Amino acid sequence: MERRYSPLLLTILCFGIAVLYIPIVTLIAYSFNASPLVNVWGGFSTMWYTQLIHNRQLLQAALLSLEVAVTASTVAVVLGTLAAIALVRFVKFRGRLLLAGMVNAPLVMPEIITGITQLLLFVSMLQMFAWPHRGFTTIVISHVVFCTAYATITIQSRLQSADRSLEEAAMDLGSGPARAFIEVTLPIIAPALLSSWLLNFTLSLDDLVISSFVSGPGASTLPMVIYSKVKLGVSPDINALASLIICGVGACVILAGYLMRRAEKQRELEMRSADHGPVG
Amino acid sequence: MTTKITGHPGRWLIILPPLLFLLVFFLIPFAFALKISFAEVAARVPPFTDILTHSPDHHLQLTLSPANYLYLFTDEVYGYAYLYSLRTAFFSTLICLALGYPMAYAIARASKSTQNILLLIIILPFWTSFLLRVYALEGIIRDNGLLNTVLLHLGLIHQPFQIMRTSLAVYLGIIYSYLPFMVLPLFATLEKLDHTLLEAAADLGSPPWRSFIDVTLPLSLPGVIAGSMLVFIPAVGEFVIPSLLGGPDNLMIGRVLWDEFFGNHDWPVASAVAIAFLLLLAVPIAVYQYYNVKQQET
């Protein structure tokens, strides 16, 4: 279905994509600049990358961020799957509207409000129950909240389009609803689980505002360290770090997308051959 | 089929974990913010007074102090910041729409394989770090950044053109960061558009621009609203962009809130600012929720 393209439309599309990519490409190019001055090209060098390895503060922050991201996205995918099942499969229950609202609200709530309200909760909880102390635990909890929202939306749309007749067939053949779900539907929604885990991972790794509010003394995540360095001015080692993160995440996303598409095609092929295969 | 599962008490094992978690850690915090916004600042840990106290004759006493809210009206910084944030977010949303609509339209009209590649190109920046992208933009618009260097070399300007620490930098930052949020929902509605309707309009003698206004635009309205809300609401509360790219005059409410909290340590006033801010956003958030829930139901 080839349609005629107006040159204006094409120009705007190219302009928009250029706007999105020029800053990133420039940043990566300058991370190999031997000169510490931003507007002078001093030749190709990887010195800023080697300097990163010796920066203990950055390494420690990176480690904390990775731990938070892995924990938060894993918990959030579990909660998000449960919420998605509840919203898609259970048509009527008390609190359905409440759940639907609480799943959608964190997506649009300005981070600064979520951050401040969660900090006030943690402080009041600490007074009442002597738990949780501000640091790793509170950062993970607050990340799980917004990650659950993203996970639920992703898994929900996948679950809606999943074919229920297969699950029903399994139940007709005598498996219980839980077993039918785990053996039939779970493999179908597995790509959505993976992609929501990845999305949660990158969102958690990137969060600055909420972490800054709910974190305690001594617990600085990578974005918090980057922000305080950037606030003071440009530093070439941040260019190197930023390039590493952007390229790493980009490569993971492209690879995951490719693998998921392949798995999808495989599954479609199997389904089709099962449909048309010889009977009996 | 569904009736079989409805009514089963076991389903609460599925519903309750996410419901309770979000209730405790997302909704209830707003009640605490509301409570503390009526307290007074105090030199202790945590730094505010209790609104519930025991009076000498052992009665619980509730002292609500509206002083923090009144303070928002007396100090003009807050009013200024609210208006500046709304205005900045509004015009940024318009520009994102003007740029994002043709992009989404072009992608929707591409062949299926081109579409996938273009979508990946649009989504990829969304996956990479927001903070780092703002930092990358700074490298372009700094006084000695790429843009000024290129313009100086071309002889179009004779001295660096200052963008950093101005409103223009804040606008560019928001548009650059939030453009994918506009394109994706627009694409989702434009992709579903029934092309036979456009063909019918053309057969009936409607010129392309007329068909666009009469058919395409009204049918893509849900995408326009979703995209606009996804840009507008977070942009009003934006902190990173005005803080890194803007100057001291570009006081957005997110920045004021941050300074009140980390600079002045006035938690009650910060809570009042947050509650007032939330009330201000209640209408756009409700609109977004309404369209979102409605779209999920169908």
Interface residues (C-beta under 8 A of the other chain):
Chain A: M1 E2 R3 Y5 L8 L9 L10 I12 L13 F15 G16 I17 V19 L20 Y21 I22 P23 I24 T26 L27 Y30 V38 N39 L79 G80 L82 A83 I85 A86 L87 R89 F90 V91 K92 F93 G95 L97 L98 L99 A100 G101 M102 V103 N104 A105 P106 L107 V108 M109 P110 E111 I112 I113 T114 I116 T117 Q118 L120 L121 V123 S124 Q127 I141 S142 V144 V145 T148 T152 Q156 R164 E168 P177 L199 T202 L205 D206 L208 V209 S212 F213 P223 I226 Y227 V230 K231 V234 I238 A242 I245 I246 V249 G250 V253 I254 G257
Chain B: M1 T2 K4 I5 T6 H8 R11 I14 I15 P17 P18 L19 F21 L22 L23 F25 F26 L27 I28 P29 F30 F32 A33 I36 P46 L99 G100 P102 M103 Y105 A106 I107 R109 S111 L118 L120 I121 I122 I123 L124 P125 W127 T128 S129 F130 L131 L132 R133 Y135 A136 L137 E138 G139 I140 R142 N144 G145 L146 T149 I175 Y176 L179 P180 V183 M229 L230 I233 P234 V236 G237 E238 F239 V240 S243 L244 G254 L257 W258 F261 F262 W267 A270 S271 A274 F277 L278 L281 I285 Y288 Q289 N292 V293 Q296
